[in-house]
Amino acid sequence: MKLISILLNLAVERFFGQITEFRRFEWLIAYANWLRRVLPAPHYEGPLMLALLLLVPMLVVAVFLYI
């Protein structure tokens, strides 16, 4: 059983090595900059900014989990 899991992990690491491309966060930085432009000045550094910043990724994950 251990050998099978080791072989599966090696195969996944070998064939899906490009998964690191999904770990880029330029989209999050661009989204944060867009929120700073859209929100009025006193709100873009507070809890509202954090809530809006986390809302979109959480909605995307929720959609994928419930489909």
C-alpha positions, -999 to +999 in steps of 0.1 A: +000+000+000+028+024+008+045+015-024+014+024-044+010+057-026+047+066-032+044+057-069+012+077-073+028+107-056+058+104-079+036+102-110+015+132-099+047+152-092+061+143-126+031+148-148+015+177-129+047+197-122+031+227-140+006+232-112+030+259-098+015+281-126-017+282-105+001+296-075+006+330-091-011+359-073-009+387-099-046+385-103-051+391-066-028+421-067-046+435-097-080+429-080-068+447-048-055+477-069-089+478-087-107+478-053-085+507-042-095+527-072-132+519-068-136+523-030-135+558-015-103+568+003-110+560+040-124+525+032-096+509+011-073+501+041-099+487+066-120+457+072-143+464+042-113+461+019-103+428+034-138+414+033-142+424-004-108+411-012-116+377+002-151+375-011-143+367-047-119+338-041-142+324-015-171+325-040-151+308-067-141+280-043-177+277-031-190+274-067-164+247-074-173+228-042-210+228-048-211+220-085 
